[in-house]
Amino acid sequence: MGRLAITGGDCVRKKPFPPWPQFDNRELDALEQVLRSGNWGGQPFPNTKAIEFGERFAAFQDARFGICVANGTAALEVALRAAGIEAGDEVVVPAYTWVATALAVVYLNAVPVFVDIDPDTYCMDPDALAAAITDRTKAVIPVHLAMSIADMDRIGQIAEQRGLTVIEDCAHMHGGRWRGTGVGSIGDLGCFSFQSTKVITSGEGGIILTSQAELAQRCQSLVNIGHKEPGYDSFDGRMLGWNYRITEFQAAILLAQLDRLDDQTRIREENATYLSQRLEEIGGVRPLVRDPRTTRLAYYRYLFRYDSEEFKGLPRERFVEALEAEGIPCWWSWYLPVYRSPLFALKASEYPETRRRYGEKYTPEGVSCPVTERAAYREAVCLPHPMLLGEKRDMDDIADAIIKIKTNVDELL
């Protein structure tokens, strides 16, 4: 019998970390209010709670307008079409993200162009963006990933020079701030998700932020099946829209969730900072680098980079198995490179405008993103954000479990 839990020893942690989602009487009261009102759906659009949440969340992130939608992928689709993206246009996206970032582009029969990530932050590499731009490039979608904010200074500068629309994918960064400004309000549009695992959630849901009045009106029309109604009818022409309206139940929950987001963000940030200090002392487990221009982080996921050489060659997958056995929930298979994901089953017969770049059927051989490959297949270890809602001693359990594995790594070799 060994000392490690995976080899028969006692585990470091026996109690669970804080649960998610979290709620209290605020959510219950809000849901009951909507239930008794009889006004449950997305019509009239935008509905009462949706208007209130859209305004409050937009102000929270320093934007003028907030348009609630059914989910985060819908937010990206609407933002792209509102920005004028058409069939055949190219949109630059990072290779290390959830597939929805690229699929939203494909759904419009536009063409996602994958670029590599920065090795310190795992966000889009601005130099890779600059190199990927062609005369067909019309937009860029920087993703604020897990616990990092993309370099909005460089990306914004490149986009301005080349006439690109910037659509921030903020699905991981509710409450995040860059140089004191809320993410989602830095580019032309910003898209957020409120899916079950997010740091503010209504099970499903999303929102689009912008400070440009015409873009806001176009988004509202697209969400409401292309209608033009008072408040969003002053732009030229009409657009083919979707029914991507949010329900009043979802908006009511989000209003309650927003009330506690500031406090939860502060707790996560304090615990993540402490955990990073502990991990830096261990060696072989390096947290992502926090850009000094980042004013506040949301920590949807806590990511650190695992170096197998400092664990005597122990594969990352075996390290994660051992860490989970010590009572620390974690993953190594969080994100694949989008271009290798089985969910990115792109065929030119279904989306013909992709044929020019990818041929009849998409294959990943033509994409070179070595940092993404290293992160996905060798480096990245992911901890879920509810773990950061505990206390410092919970962070100590995480660090102590890693130390225990490193000290007794011979048991696993």
C-alpha positions in Angstrom: 0.0 0.0 0.0 1.3 3.4 -1.0 1.0 6.8 0.5 -1.0 8.3 -2.4 -4.7 7.8 -2.3 -4.6 6.2 -5.8 -2.2 3.6 -4.5 -4.2 2.8 -1.4 -3.3 5.7 1.0 -5.6 8.2 2.7 -6.8 11.1 0.5 -5.9 14.7 1.4 -9.5 16.0 1.2 -12.7 14.1 2.2 -15.3 16.9 2.2 -16.8 18.4 -1.0 -16.0 21.8 -2.3 -18.8 24.5 -2.5 -21.7 23.4 -4.7 -22.9 25.1 -7.9 -25.2 26.7 -8.8 -25.8 28.7 -5.7 -29.2 30.3 -4.9 -31.3 31.5 -2.0 -34.7 33.2 -1.4 -33.9 35.9 -3.9 -34.2 33.4 -6.8 -37.2 31.7 -5.2 -39.0 35.0 -4.8 -38.1 36.2 -8.3 -39.4 33.0 -9.8 -42.6 33.1 -7.8 -43.2 36.7 -8.9 -42.9 35.7 -12.6 -45.0 32.6 -12.1 -47.9 34.6 -10.5 -47.7 37.3 -13.1 -48.7 35.0 -15.9 -46.1 36.8 -18.1 -43.6 34.0 -18.6 -42.2 34.2 -22.2 -40.1 36.4 -24.4 -43.1 38.5 -25.7 -43.7 41.3 -25.7 -40.1 41.8 -26.7 -38.0 42.7 -24.9 -40.1 41.7 -21.9 -40.1 43.4 -18.5 -37.4 41.3 -16.6 -35.3 41.0 -19.8 -35.2 44.8 -20.1 -34.3 45.2 -16.5 -31.5 42.6 -16.6 -30.2 43.9 -19.9 -29.9 47.4 -18.6 -28.3 46.4 -15.3 -25.8 43.9 -16.8 -24.8 46.4 -19.5 -24.1 49.0 -16.9 -22.2 46.5 -14.8 -19.9 45.9 -17.8 -19.7 49.6 -18.9 -21.8 49.2 -22.1 -24.8 51.2 -23.2 -27.0 48.4 -24.4 -27.7 44.8 -23.3 -29.8 42.5 -25.5 -30.8 39.2 -23.8 -30.8 36.0 -25.9 -31.5 32.3 -25.5 -27.9 31.2 -25.1 -24.3 32.2 -25.6 -24.0 30.6 -29.1 -27.1 32.6 -30.2 -25.4 35.7 -28.9 -22.4 35.1 -31.2 -24.6 34.4 -34.2 -26.7 37.5 -33.7 -23.6 39.7 -33.1 -21.9 38.4 -36.3 -25.0 39.0 -38.4 -25.7 42.4 -36.9 -22.1 43.4 -37.7 -22.7 42.6 -41.4 -20.9 39.2 -41.6 -22.0 37.5 -44.8 -21.5 34.2 -46.5 -17.8 33.7 -47.5 -16.5 36.4 -45.1 -13.6 35.2 -42.9 -13.6 35.6 -39.1 -10.4 35.0 -37.1 -10.9 32.9 -33.9 -8.5 31.3 -31.4 -8.0 27.6 -31.8 -8.2 26.9 -28.1 -11.8 27.6 -27.1 -15.2 26.0 -27.0 -16.4 24.9 -30.4 -19.3 27.4 -30.4 -17.0 30.3 -31.1 -16.2 28.8 -34.5 -19.6 27.2 -35.1 -21.4 30.5 -34.8 -19.3 31.7 -37.8 -20.1 28.5 -39.7 -23.8 28.8 -39.1 -23.7 32.1 -41.1 -21.9 30.2 -43.9 -18.9 32.4 -43.1 -15.4 30.9 -42.7 -13.6 30.6 -39.3 -9.8 31.0 -39.5 -8.0 29.5 -36.6 -5.0 31.1 -35.0 -2.7 30.1 -32.1 -2.7 31.3 -28.5 -0.3 33.1 -26.3 1.6 30.5 -24.2 1.3 32.6 -21.0 -2.5 33.4 -21.1 -3.9 30.8 -23.5 -5.8 33.7 -25.2 -5.5 34.7 -28.9 -1.9 35.6 -30.0 -2.2 39.1 -31.6 0.8 38.3 -33.9 -1.0 35.2 -35.1 -4.1 37.4 -35.7 -2.2 39.9 -37.8 -0.6 37.2 -39.9 -4.0 35.5 -40.6 -5.8 38.6 -42.0 -6.6 38.5 -45.8 -8.8 40.7 -48.0 -11.8 38.5 -47.0 -11.3 39.0 -43.2 -14.1 41.0 -41.8 -14.1 40.3 -38.0 -12.2 38.8 -35.1 -13.5 37.0 -32.0 -11.0 37.2 -29.1 -12.0 34.8 -26.3 -11.4 35.7 -22.7 -10.5 32.2 -21.6 -11.0 30.7 -18.2 -8.9 33.1 -16.1 -7.3 35.3 -18.7 -8.4 38.4 -20.7 -7.2 38.6 -24.3 -4.8 41.5 -25.2 -7.5 43.9 -26.1 -4.9 46.7 -26.7 -3.1 44.9 -29.5 -6.2 43.2 -30.9 -8.1 46.5 -31.0 -5.2 48.3 -32.7 -4.8 45.6 -35.4 -8.6 45.5 -35.9 -8.7 49.3 -36.3 -5.9 49.3 -38.8 -7.4 46.6 -40.9 -11.1 47.6 -40.6 -12.2 44.6 -38.6 -15.2 44.3 -36.3 -14.2 43.0 -32.8 -16.7 40.7 -31.2 -15.6 39.7 -27.7 -16.4 36.2 -26.5 -16.9 36.8 -22.8 -18.6 33.5 -21.9 -15.9 32.9 -19.2 -15.4 36.5 -17.9 -18.6 37.9 -16.3 -17.3 40.9 -14.2 -13.9 40.9 -15.8 -12.2 44.3 -16.4 -9.3 45.3 -18.6 -7.7 48.6 -17.7 -10.7 49.4 -15.5 -13.2 48.8 -18.3 -15.6 45.9 -18.3 -15.0 43.2 -20.9 -17.7 43.0 -23.5 -17.7 46.8 -23.8 -14.2 47.1 -25.3 -14.9 45.8 -28.8 -17.8 46.6 -31.0 -19.9 43.8 -29.4 -19.5 41.5 -26.5 -21.2 38.1 -26.0 -21.8 36.3 -22.7 -23.3 32.9 -21.8 -25.4 32.1 -18.7 -25.2 28.3 -19.2 -25.3 26.1 -16.1 -21.6 26.1 -15.3 -21.0 29.8 -15.8 -20.3 32.1 -12.9 -23.7 33.7 -13.2 -26.3 31.3 -14.6 -30.0 30.8 -15.4 -29.4 27.3 -16.7 -29.2 28.6 -20.3 -29.3 32.2 -21.6 -27.0 34.8 -23.0 -26.6 38.5 -23.6 -25.0 40.8 -26.3 -23.5 44.1 -25.2 -22.7 47.1 -27.4 -22.5 50.8 -27.0 -23.4 51.5 -30.7 -27.1 52.2 -31.0 -27.6 50.8 -34.5 -25.9 47.6 -33.7 -28.1 47.3 -30.6 -31.2 47.8 -32.7 -30.1 45.3 -35.3 -29.4 42.7 -32.6 -32.9 43.3 -31.1 -34.5 42.8 -34.4 -32.6 39.6 -35.2 -33.4 38.1 -31.8 -37.1 38.8 -32.4 -37.6 37.0 -35.7 -36.6 40.1 -37.7 -39.4 42.4 -36.4 -38.8 46.1 -36.4 -40.7 47.7 -33.5 -40.6 51.0 -31.7 -37.2 51.2 -30.0 -35.4 49.1 -32.6 -36.8 50.3 -36.0 -34.6 53.2 -37.1 -32.0 51.2 -39.1 -32.3 50.7 -42.8 -33.7 47.6 -44.3 -34.8 44.3 -42.8 -33.0 41.1 -41.8 -33.9 37.5 -41.5 -34.0 36.8 -37.8 -34.4 34.0 -35.3 -36.6 33.4 -32.3 -33.7 33.7 -29.8 -35.7 35.5 -27.0 -35.0 34.8 -23.3 -37.8 33.9 -20.9 -38.9 36.0 -18.0 -38.0 33.1 -15.6 -34.4 33.2 -16.9 -34.1 36.9 -16.6 -35.6 36.9 -13.1 -33.0 34.3 -12.0 -30.2 36.4 -13.6 -31.3 39.5 -11.7 -30.9 37.6 -8.4 -27.6 36.1 -9.5 -26.2 39.5 -10.5 -26.8 40.7 -6.9 -24.1 38.4 -5.5 -21.7 38.4 -8.5 -19.5 41.1 -7.1 -18.9 39.3 -3.8 -18.4 36.0 -5.5 -15.9 37.5 -7.9 -13.9 39.0 -5.0 -13.8 35.7 -3.2 -12.7 33.8 -6.3 -10.0 36.3 -7.1 -8.6 36.3 -3.6 -8.5 32.5 -3.4 -7.1 32.2 -6.9 -4.3 34.7 -6.1 -3.4 32.7 -2.9 -3.6 29.4 -4.8 -1.3 30.7 -7.5 1.2 31.8 -4.8 1.1 28.2 -3.4 1.6 26.6 -6.8 4.5 28.8 -7.8 6.4 27.5 -4.8 5.9 23.8 -5.8 7.4 23.8 -9.2 6.1 22.0 -12.3 2.6 23.5 -11.9 2.5 27.0 -13.3 -0.7 29.1 -13.2 -1.5 31.1 -16.3 0.1 34.5 -16.2 -2.1 37.4 -15.2 -1.6 40.4 -17.6 -0.8 43.5 -15.4 -3.4 45.4 -17.5 -6.1 43.2 -16.1 -8.0 45.0 -13.4 -10.3 42.2 -12.3 -10.7 38.5 -13.3 -13.8 36.3 -13.1 -12.1 32.8 -12.9 -14.6 30.6 -14.7 -11.9 27.9 -14.6 -8.6 27.9 -12.8 -6.0 26.6 -15.2 -2.4 25.7 -14.5 0.3 24.3 -16.8 1.6 20.9 -15.9 5.3 20.1 -16.6 5.8 16.3 -16.6 9.6 16.6 -16.5 9.4 18.0 -13.0 7.3 15.0 -12.0 9.9 12.5 -13.4 8.0 12.1 -16.7 4.6 11.3 -15.1 2.0 11.8 -17.9 -0.5 14.6 -17.3 -3.4 12.1 -17.4 -2.0 10.0 -14.6 -1.2 13.1 -12.6 -4.9 14.2 -12.9 -6.1 10.8 -11.9 -3.9 10.9 -8.8 -5.1 14.5 -8.0 -8.8 13.4 -8.3 -8.1 10.5 -6.0 -6.9 12.9 -3.4 -10.3 14.6 -3.4 -9.5 17.5 -5.8 -11.9 17.6 -8.8 -10.0 18.4 -12.0 -9.8 17.7 -15.7 -7.1 17.4 -18.3 -9.5 17.0 -21.3 -11.2 20.4 -20.9 -10.8 21.8 -24.5 -9.5 20.2 -27.6 -8.2 22.4 -30.4 -11.4 23.3 -32.2 -10.1 22.0 -35.5 -9.6 18.6 -34.0 -12.9 18.4 -32.1 -15.4 15.8 -33.3 -18.1 18.5 -32.8 -16.5 20.5 -35.6 -17.8 18.3 -38.4 -17.6 20.8 -41.1 -18.7 19.8 -44.6 -18.8 22.0 -47.7 -22.0 20.3 -48.9 -23.7 21.9 -45.9 -21.8 25.2 -45.7 -20.5 25.7 -49.3 -18.6 29.0 -48.6 -16.1 27.1 -46.5 -15.0 25.1 -49.6 -12.6 27.8 -50.8 -10.5 27.4 -47.6 -11.2 23.9 -46.5 -12.2 21.9 -49.5 -15.1 19.4 -49.5 -14.5 18.2 -46.0 -12.6 19.9 -43.2 -9.5 18.2 -42.0 -7.1 19.7 -39.4 -3.8 19.0 -41.2 -3.6 22.5 -42.7 -3.7 24.3 -39.4 -0.5 24.9 -37.4 -1.2 25.9 -33.8 1.6 24.3 -31.7 0.9 26.2 -28.5 -2.8 25.1 -28.7 -1.7 21.5 -29.2 0.7 21.7 -26.3 -2.0 23.1 -24.0 -4.7 20.7 -25.0 -2.6 17.5 -25.1 0.2 18.0 -22.6 -0.1 21.0 -20.4 -3.4 22.3 -19.2 -5.1 21.1 -16.0 -8.4 22.6 -15.1 -10.2 23.2 -11.8 -13.9 24.2 -11.7 -14.7 27.7 -10.4 -16.9 26.7 -7.4 -13.7 25.4 -5.7 -12.6 29.0 -5.5 -15.7 30.0 -3.4 -14.3 28.3 -0.3 -11.7 29.4 2.1 -7.9 29.6 2.1 -7.6 26.2 3.7 -9.5 24.8 0.7 -6.8 26.2 -1.5 -4.2 24.7 0.8 -5.8 21.3 0.3 -5.3 21.7 -3.5 -1.7 22.7 -3.1 -1.0 20.0 -0.5 -2.4 17.3 -2.7 -0.1 18.3 -5.5 2.9 18.4 -3.2 1.9 14.9 -2.0 1.8 13.6 -5.5 5.2 15.2 -6.4 6.8 13.9 -3.2 5.5 10.3 -3.9 5.6 10.3 -7.7 7.7 7.1 -7.7 4.5 5.2 -6.7 3.0 6.2 -10.0 5.9 5.5 -12.4 
